[in-house]
Amino acid sequence: MRNDLRSDGSADTMLRNATSHATLTTMRAAVCVRPGGPDVLQLRELPVPAVREGWSLVQVKAAGLNRSELRTRQGHSPNVTFPRVLGIECVGIVAASTDPTVPVGTTVAAVMGEMGREFDGGYAEYALLPNSLLMPVTTTLPWDVLAALPETYLTAQGSLDAVGAVSSGQGRLLIRGGTSSVGMAAASIATSHGIETAATTRRPDKIDALTAVGVDHVLVDDGGSLAASVHSLWPEGPDYVLDLVGADTAVDSLHLVRRGGTVCVAGSLSGWLISDFEPIAMIPSGTKLTAFHSGNLAGSAGATVLQRVVHEVEAGVYRPNIDRLFGLDDIVAAHRYMEHNQAIGKLVVVP
C-alpha cells in the first residue's frame, strides 16, 4: 500500500484518471432503504458513481462501523434522505481522480464531511468522495487494520488535545465508555504519554481488554454513582474526563472532575441531547466543559495526525483494537451486534 504520488498534473493525465473506471458498471452496496431496524439495510447492485469535477472515485477496501450510522439508520439524523448508502468513513485506493495531488493508485482515508448522510458513504465497493475529504496515507498496514484507525483515532486524539492532556504529558484521565473504539484508542494514546488513566465499563468481562491497552484503573459502572470509586482513586477527582457516553453522564462528569478540571464530551452512546441543561447551576465554578467532533479533523486538517497514528500503530505503540470483521453481506448482523453493545473496540466492514 505504499503510495506512488507521481503525476504530471496535466489535463490529459487528469482526464485519463477520471475515466479510468470506465469499464466498471455496477458495484455492491449496503443501502439503508428507510429508517428502522437492522433489516432496513439491503445489499444491492448499484451503478458505479460517475466522477465529476471536485470529486474522486475511491475503491473501498474497508470501512469502520460507527454508532452514528446506527442512529442515522434508526431515523435520528433529520437531514438524511433515504435510500442512502451509510458509512461516515472508509479507506481504499483512488480509482479515478480529478485532483492532480491525489492521483490514481493513492491509498487514502476519508471521514465525515456529511459522508453517508448528504451523499453515499463507505458501505459499498466504491465511493464518490469530495477531494477535500481525501487523506493520502503511506502505510504497510493491512486494510482492515487501517480502516480501524481514522474516525476512532482522530476523535481520540482531538478529544485529548481539547482537554490538554497530551500536551501536558501528565495528569489523571477518566474515560467514560472505555471499551468503545474511541475509548480504547484514547487509552492507547494517553498511556503512551505517561498519563495515569482510569476507564469505565458496564461489563466485568471487558476489564481485561482495558488493562491490555494500558489502562491503570478499571471501574465497573453499574449505573449508580461513580463518585465513590473515582474519589477512592483520586480524592480531588481526575484532571480530565473524556465522556464518550455523552448526554446521560455529562453533568455527572462535571461533578467528578476536580474543580478547575476539564470535561470533553466526544461521544453519543446515550444520545445527543442533555435535557433541562442549566449551565450556571450544573457546571461547577472554574470547571471547563468542551466537546470534540471528528469533522474538525476531516481532510487536510487530519491528514498529518492520521499519518502519525499510522506510524505509531506500525511501531506497536498504539493498538488498532479490532473486535470483529464483517463482509458487506453481513451488514445486518454487524448492525445487530453494534446495537446490542457486544463489541470491545472497533467493528470493520471489508467489501
RODO-2510 file (C-alpha; in nm, 4 decimals, decimal comma):
residues 351
     n   res          X          Y          Z
     1     m     0,0000     0,0000     0,0000
     2     r     0,2909     0,2362    -0,0426
     3     n     0,1684     0,5409    -0,2295
     4     d     0,3014     0,6406    -0,5697
     5     l     0,2261     1,0105    -0,5838
     6     r     0,3861     1,0779    -0,9193
     7     s     0,1701     1,2770    -1,1599
     8     d     0,2432     1,5423    -1,4184
     9     g    -0,0839     1,7194    -1,3304
    10     s    -0,1681     1,7765    -1,6964
    11     a    -0,5233     1,7934    -1,8274
    12     d    -0,4654     1,4737    -2,0260
    13     t    -0,3450     1,2893    -1,7155
    14     m    -0,6420     1,4065    -1,5119
    15     l    -0,8816     1,3038    -1,7859
    16     r    -0,7256     0,9577    -1,8006
    17     n    -0,7504     0,9329    -1,4234
    18     a    -1,1114     1,0467    -1,4155
    19     t    -1,2158     0,7986    -1,6822
    20     s    -1,0001     0,5045    -1,5720
    21     h    -1,3021     0,3296    -1,4217
    22     a    -1,4984     0,3423    -1,7479
    23     t    -1,5094    -0,0368    -1,7760
    24     l    -1,6826    -0,0606    -1,4372
    25     t    -2,0608    -0,0519    -1,4462
    26     t    -2,2028    -0,1824    -1,1207
    27     m    -2,0947    -0,2344    -0,7622
    28     r    -2,2297    -0,3911    -0,4468
    29     a    -2,3507    -0,1595    -0,1725
    30     a    -2,5416    -0,1900     0,1534
    31     v    -2,8329     0,0510     0,1179
    32     c    -3,0434     0,1846     0,4032
    33     v    -3,3814     0,1923     0,2320
    34     r    -3,5757     0,3661     0,5119
    35     p    -3,5436     0,4387     0,8841
    36     g    -3,5799     0,1335     1,1060
    37     g    -3,4100    -0,1718     1,2496
    38     p    -3,1081    -0,3531     1,1051
    39     d    -3,3231    -0,5249     0,8402
    40     v    -3,3698    -0,1951     0,6519
    41     l    -3,0091    -0,2407     0,5323
    42     q    -3,0237    -0,4211     0,1984
    43     l    -2,7397    -0,5454    -0,0217
    44     r    -2,7951    -0,4114    -0,3748
    45     e    -2,6241    -0,3729    -0,7098
    46     l    -2,5843    -0,0035    -0,7885
    47     p    -2,4201     0,1844    -1,0757
    48     v    -2,0629     0,2862    -1,0028
    49     p    -2,0831     0,6639    -0,9368
    50     a    -1,9819     0,8892    -1,2246
    51     v    -1,6856     1,1135    -1,1489
    52     r    -1,7470     1,4877    -1,1549
    53     e    -1,5364     1,7967    -1,1008
    54     g    -1,4059     1,8256    -0,7460
    55     w    -1,4855     1,4627    -0,6611
    56     s    -1,2836     1,1428    -0,6991
    57     l    -1,3792     0,7768    -0,7044
    58     v    -1,2343     0,5562    -0,4302
    59     q    -1,2313     0,1776    -0,4401
    60     v    -1,3314     0,0998    -0,0831
    61     k    -1,1093    -0,1655     0,0714
    62     a    -1,2562    -0,1457     0,4213
    63     a    -1,4750     0,0789     0,6350
    64     g    -1,5099     0,1211     1,0088
    65     l    -1,8563     0,0978     1,1621
    66     n    -1,9773     0,3767     1,3900
    67     r    -2,2706     0,4280     1,6229
    68     s    -2,3645     0,7476     1,4416
    69     e    -2,4526     0,5244     1,1443
    70     l    -2,6764     0,3208     1,3728
    71     r    -2,8558     0,6396     1,4762
    72     t    -2,8909     0,7516     1,1154
    73     r    -3,0353     0,4122     1,0280
    74     q    -3,2849     0,4485     1,3123
    75     g    -3,4023     0,7819     1,1698
    76     h    -3,2370     1,0191     1,4170
    77     s    -3,0487     1,2231     1,1535
    78     p    -3,3177     1,4637     1,0304
    79     n    -3,1275     1,5882     0,7252
    80     v    -3,0713     1,2394     0,5808
    81     t    -3,2941     1,1232     0,2963
    82     f    -3,3432     0,7591     0,2028
    83     p    -3,2393     0,5397     0,0338
    84     r    -2,8799     0,6107     0,1419
    85     v    -2,5523     0,4200     0,1482
    86     l    -2,4337     0,4780     0,5046
    87     g    -2,0756     0,4969     0,6285
    88     i    -1,9007     0,8059     0,7640
    89     e    -1,5507     0,6697     0,6928
    90     c    -1,3563     0,4394     0,4643
    91     v    -1,0085     0,3544     0,3403
    92     g    -0,9145     0,2464    -0,0082
    93     i    -0,7422     0,3263    -0,3356
    94     v    -0,8179     0,6167    -0,5654
    95     a    -0,9706     0,4623    -0,8780
    96     a    -1,0437     0,7843    -1,0665
    97     s    -0,9127     1,1265    -0,9716
    98     t    -0,9870     1,4886    -1,0523
    99     d    -0,7119     1,6091    -0,8164
   100     p    -0,3551     1,6013    -0,9524
   101     t    -0,2158     1,5867    -0,5973
   102     v    -0,4057     1,2622    -0,5285
   103     p    -0,3629     1,0509    -0,8443
   104     v    -0,4991     0,7099    -0,9287
   105     g    -0,3446     0,4394    -0,7100
   106     t    -0,3068     0,6571    -0,3999
   107     t    -0,4004     0,4967    -0,0692
   108     v    -0,6464     0,7280     0,1058
   109     a    -0,8728     0,7542     0,4062
   110     a    -1,1815     0,9711     0,4386
   111     v    -1,4032     1,0639     0,7314
   112     m    -1,7102     1,2775     0,7971
   113     g    -1,7920     1,5808     0,5806
   114     e    -2,1546     1,4538     0,5556
   115     m    -2,0291     1,1273     0,4086
   116     g    -2,3039     0,8651     0,4385
   117     r    -2,5547     1,1415     0,5131
   118     e    -2,5805     1,4035     0,2397
   119     f    -2,4077     1,1713    -0,0086
   120     d    -2,3379     0,7976    -0,0188
   121     g    -2,0653     0,6662     0,2089
   122     g    -1,8394     0,3728     0,2809
   123     y    -2,0788     0,0738     0,2866
   124     a    -2,0005    -0,0008    -0,0770
   125     e    -1,7310    -0,1287    -0,3125
   126     y    -1,6810     0,2255    -0,4479
   127     a    -1,7484     0,5704    -0,3050
   128     l    -1,7504     0,9032    -0,4859
   129     l    -1,5979     1,1497    -0,2409
   130     p    -1,5142     1,5226    -0,2386
   131     n    -1,1450     1,5781    -0,2978
   132     s    -1,1415     1,7916     0,0167
   133     l    -1,2061     1,4811     0,2292
   134     l    -0,9266     1,2629     0,0912
   135     m    -0,6317     1,1983     0,3239
   136     p    -0,3389     1,0283     0,1474
   137     v    -0,1722     0,7686     0,3685
   138     t     0,1567     0,5853     0,3316
   139     t     0,1467     0,2534     0,5150
   140     t     0,2136    -0,1188     0,5109
   141     l    -0,0799    -0,1992     0,7406
   142     p    -0,3469    -0,4450     0,6210
   143     w    -0,6692    -0,2824     0,5016
   144     d    -0,8768    -0,3978     0,7985
   145     v    -0,6246    -0,2528     1,0451
   146     l    -0,6006     0,0759     0,8550
   147     a    -0,9806     0,1001     0,8476
   148     a    -0,9969     0,0746     1,2266
   149     l    -0,7981     0,3964     1,2708
   150     p    -0,9363     0,7122     1,1013
   151     e    -1,2593     0,8028     1,2819
   152     t    -1,1553     0,6315     1,6042
   153     y    -0,8073     0,7729     1,6470
   154     l    -0,8801     1,1169     1,5041
   155     t    -1,1634     1,1513     1,7568
   156     a    -0,9479     1,0218     2,0412
   157     q    -0,6522     1,2461     1,9533
   158     g    -0,8687     1,5524     1,9003
   159     s    -1,0510     1,4960     2,2284
   160     l    -0,7301     1,4604     2,4296
   161     d    -0,5946     1,7722     2,2622
   162     a    -0,9163     1,9560     2,3517
   163     v    -0,8612     1,8935     2,7236
   164     g    -0,4854     1,9499     2,7008
   165     a    -0,3945     1,6066     2,8334
   166     v    -0,1354     1,5080     2,5749
   167     s     0,0356     1,8449     2,5568
   168     s     0,0859     1,8451     2,9337
   169     g     0,2144     1,4862     2,9372
   170     q     0,0883     1,4458     3,2920
   171     g    -0,2277     1,4349     3,4977
   172     r    -0,5108     1,1934     3,5631
   173     l    -0,7630     1,0994     3,2954
   174     l    -1,1005     0,9290     3,3362
   175     i    -1,2500     0,7763     3,0202
   176     r    -1,6229     0,7056     3,0402
   177     g    -1,7216     0,4426     2,7839
   178     g    -1,3768     0,2874     2,7922
   179     t    -1,4438    -0,0212     2,5789
   180     s    -1,5838     0,1798     2,2888
   181     s    -1,3416     0,2010     1,9981
   182     v    -1,2675     0,5677     2,0751
   183     g    -1,2228     0,4908     2,4444
   184     m    -0,9653     0,2226     2,3745
   185     a    -0,7838     0,4459     2,1270
   186     a    -0,7761     0,7293     2,3809
   187     a    -0,6347     0,4906     2,6405
   188     s    -0,3594     0,3838     2,3981
   189     i    -0,2641     0,7443     2,3308
   190     a    -0,2848     0,8623     2,6920
   191     t    -0,0889     0,5770     2,8457
   192     s     0,1843     0,6093     2,5818
   193     h     0,2296     0,9695     2,7033
   194     g     0,2558     0,8656     3,0676
   195     i    -0,0890     0,9879     3,1731
   196     e    -0,2448     0,7980     3,4631
   197     t    -0,5682     0,6602     3,3219
   198     a    -0,8916     0,5145     3,4560
   199     a    -1,1705     0,3853     3,2337
   200     t    -1,5235     0,2668     3,2907
   201     t    -1,7079    -0,0355     3,1578
   202     r    -2,0521    -0,1712     3,2386
   203     r    -1,9365    -0,5306     3,1957
   204     p    -1,6791    -0,7040     3,4188
   205     d    -1,5907    -0,9400     3,1329
   206     k    -1,4400    -0,6409     2,9476
   207     i    -1,1913    -0,5492     3,2207
   208     d    -0,9045    -0,7450     3,0642
   209     a    -0,9487    -0,5624     2,7334
   210     l    -0,8911    -0,2299     2,9068
   211     t    -0,5874    -0,3419     3,1025
   212     a    -0,4446    -0,4784     2,7756
   213     v    -0,4378    -0,1267     2,6272
   214     g    -0,2605     0,0096     2,9353
   215     v    -0,5465     0,1424     3,1500
   216     d    -0,4225     0,1770     3,5071
   217     h    -0,7594     0,1550     3,6821
   218     v    -1,0755    -0,0124     3,5515
   219     l    -1,4037     0,0949     3,7123
   220     v    -1,7204    -0,1091     3,6641
   221     d    -2,0117     0,1285     3,6050
   222     d    -2,3231    -0,0429     3,7374
   223     g    -2,5490     0,2511     3,6604
   224     g    -2,5117     0,4121     4,0006
   225     s    -2,2823     0,6919     4,1094
   226     l    -1,9163     0,6657     4,0155
   227     a    -1,8160     0,9229     4,2734
   228     a    -1,7093     0,6781     4,5456
   229     s    -1,4882     0,4651     4,3195
   230     v    -1,3374     0,7660     4,1414
   231     h    -1,2636     0,9559     4,4606
   232     s    -1,1120     0,6489     4,6222
   233     l    -0,8510     0,6670     4,3455
   234     w    -0,8210     1,0426     4,3236
   235     p    -0,9742     1,2266     4,6229
   236     e    -0,9871     1,5566     4,4356
   237     g    -1,1054     1,3932     4,1146
   238     p    -0,9345     1,3435     3,7777
   239     d    -0,7815     1,6362     3,5942
   240     y    -0,9646     1,5412     3,2748
   241     v    -1,2749     1,3422     3,1876
   242     l    -1,3280     1,2148     2,8336
   243     d    -1,7006     1,1386     2,8276
   244     l    -1,7958     0,9073     2,5418
   245     v    -2,1283     0,8064     2,6961
   246     g    -2,2493     1,1582     2,6371
   247     a    -2,5848     1,3090     2,7214
   248     d    -2,6763     1,0885     3,0167
   249     t    -2,3469     1,1291     3,2015
   250     a    -2,2092     1,4706     3,1034
   251     v    -2,3475     1,6550     3,4070
   252     d    -2,2246     1,3813     3,6416
   253     s    -1,8799     1,4050     3,4799
   254     l    -1,8718     1,7765     3,5591
   255     h    -1,9009     1,6874     3,9279
   256     l    -1,6457     1,4059     3,9109
   257     v    -1,3627     1,6109     3,7618
   258     r    -1,1528     1,8152     4,0035
   259     r    -1,2517     2,1784     4,0458
   260     g    -1,0959     2,3636     3,7546
   261     g    -1,0542     2,0436     3,5520
   262     t    -1,1924     1,9812     3,2047
   263     v    -1,4657     1,7537     3,0706
   264     c    -1,4727     1,6766     2,6987
   265     v    -1,7895     1,5218     2,5562
   266     a    -1,6959     1,3401     2,2364
   267     g    -1,9416     1,0521     2,2160
   268     s    -2,3117     0,9860     2,1979
   269     l    -2,3516     0,6317     2,3300
   270     s    -2,6516     0,7571     2,5293
   271     g    -2,7790     1,0104     2,2742
   272     w    -2,7090     1,3656     2,1654
   273     l    -2,9205     1,5950     2,3842
   274     i    -2,8870     1,6862     2,7537
   275     s    -3,2403     1,7560     2,8717
   276     d    -3,3043     2,0500     3,1060
   277     f    -2,9397     2,1570     3,0964
   278     e    -2,8737     2,4652     3,3109
   279     p    -2,5075     2,5676     3,2664
   280     i    -2,4850     2,8076     3,5609
   281     a    -2,6372     2,5581     3,8026
   282     m    -2,4737     2,2446     3,6630
   283     i    -2,1156     2,3489     3,5801
   284     p    -1,9062     2,3968     3,8969
   285     s    -1,7310     2,7316     3,9043
   286     g    -1,3942     2,7152     3,7283
   287     t    -1,4610     2,3741     3,5754
   288     k    -1,4492     2,3612     3,1965
   289     l    -1,6839     2,1810     2,9580
   290     t    -1,5795     2,1305     2,5981
   291     a    -1,6534     1,8958     2,3106
   292     f    -1,4856     1,7458     2,0092
   293     h    -1,6283     1,6461     1,6730
   294     s    -1,4207     1,4382     1,4331
   295     g    -1,5310     1,6589     1,1442
   296     n    -1,2781     1,9105     1,2794
   297     l    -1,0024     1,6776     1,1564
   298     a    -1,1544     1,5804     0,8212
   299     g    -0,9466     1,6076     0,5040
   300     s    -0,6235     1,8048     0,5115
   301     a    -0,6821     1,9090     0,8742
   302     g    -0,6438     1,5488     0,9856
   303     a    -0,4019     1,4055     0,7301
   304     t    -0,0856     1,4694     0,9316
   305     v    -0,2484     1,3436     1,2519
   306     l    -0,3679     1,0248     1,0822
   307     q    -0,0258     0,9588     0,9308
   308     r     0,1310     0,9935     1,2753
   309     v    -0,1247     0,7500     1,4187
   310     v    -0,0477     0,5013     1,1402
   311     h     0,3238     0,5190     1,2202
   312     e     0,2526     0,4592     1,5904
   313     v     0,0378     0,1543     1,5088
   314     e     0,3076     0,0189     1,2765
   315     a     0,5595     0,0652     1,5590
   316     g     0,3364    -0,1166     1,8080
   317     v     0,2865     0,1898     2,0282
   318     y    -0,0871     0,2228     1,9540
   319     r    -0,3269    -0,0688     1,9078
   320     p    -0,5936    -0,0938     1,6346
   321     n    -0,8335    -0,2618     1,8821
   322     i    -1,0390    -0,4526     1,6245
   323     d    -1,3230    -0,6544     1,7726
   324     r    -1,4669    -0,8207     1,4608
   325     l    -1,4685    -0,8084     1,0802
   326     f    -1,7816    -0,8304     0,8659
   327     g    -1,8462    -0,8572     0,4935
   328     l    -2,0951    -0,6336     0,3130
   329     d    -2,3378    -0,9243     0,3019
   330     d    -2,3165    -0,9397     0,6833
   331     i    -2,4104    -0,5746     0,7361
   332     v    -2,7421    -0,6562     0,9066
   333     a    -2,5644    -0,8841     1,1540
   334     a    -2,2999    -0,6165     1,2059
   335     h    -2,5608    -0,3563     1,2994
   336     r    -2,7359    -0,6001     1,5341
   337     y    -2,4021    -0,6711     1,7021
   338     m    -2,3330    -0,2980     1,7364
   339     e    -2,6838    -0,2215     1,8601
   340     h    -2,6528    -0,4818     2,1370
   341     n    -2,3251    -0,3260     2,2582
   342     q    -2,1364    -0,6512     2,2165
   343     a    -1,8145    -0,5056     2,0734
   344     i    -1,4911    -0,4396     2,2595
   345     g    -1,3262    -0,1975     2,0223
   346     k    -1,3776    -0,1413     1,6515
   347     l    -1,6018    -0,3170     1,4015
   348     v    -1,4828    -0,3165     1,0393
   349     v    -1,6612    -0,3983     0,7146
   350     v    -1,4435    -0,5417     0,4354
   351     p    -1,6192    -0,5335     0,0964
***
